[in-house]
Amino acid sequence: MTPFEHYMYVLECGDGSLYTGYTTDVDARVAAHQAGTGAKYTKAHAPVRLVAQARFYSKERAMSAEARFKQLDRANKDVLLAKAANTPLEDVLCVELPGFGEDTAGEFVCRSLARNVDLDYRDFHARLVPTVDKKTIAGVRTPALRTIAKELVKRDDVDAFLKTLPHRLFDENQVHAFAIGLERDYDTALALYERFLPFVDNWATCDQLPVKVLAKRPDETLEHIERWLASRHCYTIRFAMGVLMRLYLDELFDERFLDLVARTRMPNTAENPASEDDIYYVDMMRAWYFAEALAKQETSALPYLEQQGDEALLDEWTRRKAIQKAIESRRISNEMKNYLRTLR
């Protein structure tokens, strides 16, 4: 079973009446109805048999079909079921069911994801994002996710998908992130970031959020970065440090940014304790930032890795982790790597 199996099903009861429901496993659900544990109505009107089923790629689409089908009178239901004898019921409903019409943006995304599932990649990627439930990972590679996002933003109903949060699947979040990156208007993009960030729940989605549009107004973006750094949400903080790393280590660099990142922590108090995972992913981004800063702004960044003890500018964990990441980097000279090894 994949994350994209969502069904509206129709049963005929012993008295000839119809029962319509939603499930992700038609066989198991029908068996439950036949055993008298599916629903009070079918238990009271047994026996039941499956008349038809319509497969959709998202729960929302399947449940919408169920709700609209239930609103029909019996005669109209019978007409649609008769047509489903030769045509898949989902196709009949798209054409004939009042108000149902074409796929929604969410259904389009899920159907597109389903066509690009790579189970081996899913298993591999699940190990990289241990905070994400593997059942919510479809296993779609990044190039396909980018293509889906490009098609999504062409739709008139793209906003419906971008406003429907939280998403159920990790891969939907990835598509959402790439769709934001295709927005060229600063104000519109900023609103999309603000809406999406509170629902980001893993480092991969956080780090794949494109940030190029934020460079259009660097001074204004800095104000938002400082606000995001003060958040209590792990991935909002991580995203803010990532923006500083990706946009403000070249011509926009200012030494005060180093101190700003060095002082940033995941809020963790007795009243509002942070999880170990949240602390870790904020700390890792801080270390990554300083490894990148060393590659681009060596003179300013090196003291943060050199100074220890009472004169330390970084906490010891971050200092050591930044040194490790710098030594692993291809952009750090061998001479510098040898020097960094003496600082461990």
Steps between C-alpha positions, in 0.01 A plus 500: 500500500630846407417841654290570190225241538180674606160363410136592500302177505132414458330202664156356434333389820265208552192720467624652173614831651845642426779586742793722395828533689870588486794266558861431408441123481178396328531126565560546872222755530245284319597206720440716808155595374418137426613406851272763650781724625514750213212731587174495694301545178650205316478282810127573518451445125716193437607325289701740283686472172742732324337675204774740390815677609676816382875540552651842573849616591413719797273453799342841445396415144356161597303644790373783281369241254337309784327810637370610159384151404303472824311818411350340188161333500485127435407534133804715421727269699377205295572688176862561602547144621363366172753708306774366726435151364711589195702801622701543822273660757752777572483605133121492506491717810737759353264546205158435648507583871363853557763739634778241497664580167870489422778399737587738779856627534554261790379204296724607211804509730427161653427337164824645361695376801349153461632480144856566619532276805838332545479257792876453525544875518225517764685251718825690453348842566308382806833436670605859433192653662448292816254751646255429214262203512609268218135434416471861384797477261407400145856494370498755217835634385579871499495556119147358483393711799625813324311406183178445694544839670545671162178345372318577825568875488345516151163393641232753582437324832863486617412718800259234622790257536733757656237595757409143592732436793628282647559263211474129566811391309866595524512517120210748494706725727791474260281601206364788708854620576602495134177677400584786737838524331332568167331815631682810376307769688662578834185579698312199368795270569541638851135428576549144373806449722314635803207266442712192430785523752296405811409172328852401393587195708834376369842626396469389135195711423647789698831495314342456156286811533639732228594847628614691190199732499589620851817661361287759320460700822796402719442761771136405541587131492745552787216629714306182431808286565545650845134435577524141374812442711294591807237238416426200720465281191811298416478516123409868489824567691694263275355663189603846623859388555490334159396827335792677668731226375372498142448872441719691746847344483609677182453867409226541762721368780531685828706371794208552735323207329762264643418608853128485426524135395743413781245619756201327343361200688190287497295638793505241777359572844350294779161648419535442125759226446628443147542152357850362449432485126406868484810602693718282277371637168544861611850425630596322178397797288706729724805278443433482126476879485845544654656239272360692201605832651856372528500418127369842399609738778806331645651796684176581682388142566827335606513656851169330580668164441831591662398652830420265787440510871425840654562673167276267298265664251315174432375225727739204491261259325439740213868592474605136466217411262577803280865395486394148401274628222769740376754218481248299296441793263656509154519879516745511789869479409709210622721746686200635691370149566832403657485809719141424603604153614727664757200685644299194590 
